Amino acid sequence: MRDLVYFMLAIPLIVGCNKKSETEDTGWSTEANDGDWGGSTGGSGWDGSSDGEGSSGGTDDGASSSSGTDDDGSSGGTDDGGSSGGTDDGGSSGGTDGGTSDPHADRCRDAVPCPTESGAHSTEEDWARITMCSSIPGSVSVDAWGMGDAIPDNCLQEVDGDLEIINSTAIPELSALSLLTTVGGDLSIRQNQAITSLEGLNSLRTVNGKLDISSNDMLTSLNGLDSLSFTTELYVSGNPALNSLAGIPSTLPEWVNIFIIGNNALTTLEELPVPPTIGELFLSGNNSLISLSGLESVAAIADVYISGGPGLTNMEGLDGLVEVGDMEISGNEGLTSLEGLNRLNWVGGEMKISTNDRLTSLNGLDALTQVYGYFNIRFNAVLANLSGLGSLRTAGHLWIYSNYELSSLEGLNFIESGDLTIRSNWSLCESLTDAYVEAIQERGWSAYRSIYDNNDDC
């Protein structure tokens, strides 16, 4: 079913990206290609495609364009770095003897790809072999339980496999990964007690697998993911101090899966840069979340699950949502209304509205006409009527079950196709259900029905 839903909902994605850095005091600029390091001034002065000195103007081996140079081809009495303004060999401008250079990038100027380093690298001995590797085909791991509480020195820009940083009690930040641009598999940052932000991952652009940020006790934001533009799945779970999703400046790609689970300090989704179409959206157990604001641009989602937010009273924030594959809204103890889903027209799979203890009506589903799979409305303790389902015409199987305060079918107009089960709604008169079935049969409905265990005493 999901493949069908993805096909029917698919919308082309166009992503443009251009980055340019300028240095006004010298009057020259550089263009940084997506795969290059230090193309702008003030950084390491190293460019992956240059001869090694990161100088401008198309010159080689450190020669910069100015008059009055000495025998190293640079101006202003510089050392052998070929840069202007009194710098040394860091290749940066406007500073004194190395003041603006990046020691990490400087040390890694001679790093090279290591195509034979496949497999897992999870011990200090493994990391020692890849100290000067710019890329490896294997995976890397920093597990404090097995190799100490620090990220080893490295020059990694690309890791084709997975990368994980787990079980640390002392790593506060991730600057040892400041050159990393690409992870071919999953990037996992889990169960770290001291990390407060993701600073150090500022060059990371692509995670081809899951970006898993889970169970980091002191993490307060996602700051540090300044360059991230692609991941297949964003998984943010169990970070008790996380109060903001700020830190990802670029819109995530179409059909990305987003899981935001059990972050008890999180109050809003407004900083999350969502695309107009999402694969899975899973929101659960974020006990301080009071609104879905920030999701207004989303028009289609393959699978939606919203659960366990006591502060969430309605669905406002999903105002642009028109089509979904499967949808479940369950276990939201503060939910009183489905307002915010007013444009939702089509559910390609199943829909479940269950165990929402304060939900009194289904108002907000006024535009819903089709649910192709099961449509379950059950265990909503104070649901009194079905107001909001006036436009529903088709349901694969409409199941109205164990809503103990439901006393009326008001709001449910005449469905035209699909099976029907109405049972164990103890306040609903059986005579009302019988009358409803007779009415839709007169209009041509003739599918399977199961009507029983409602109130026979009225």
Secondary structure, 3 states (H helix, E strand, C coil): CHHHHHHHHCCCCCCCCCCEEEECCCCEEEECCCCCCCCCCCCCCCCCCCCCCCCCCCCCCCCCCCCCCCCCCCCCCCCCCCCCCCCCCCCCCCCCCCCCCCHHHHHCCCCEECCCCCCEECCHHHHHHCCCEEEECCEEEEEHHHHCCCCCCCCCCEECCCEEEECCCCCCCCHHHCCCCEECCCEEEECCCCCCCCCCCCCCCEEEEEEEEECCCCCCCCCCCCCCCEEEEEEEECCCCCCCCCCCCCCCCCCEEEEEECCCCCCCCCCCCCCCEEEEEEEECCCCCCCCCCCCCCCEEEEEEEECCCCCCCCCCCCCCCEEEEEEEECCCCCCCCCCCCCCCEECCCEEEECCCCCCCCCCCCCCCEEEEEEEEECCCCCCCCCCCCCCCEEEEEEEECCCCCCCCCCCCCCCEEEEEEECCCCCEHHHHHHHHHHHHHCCCCCCEEEECCECCC
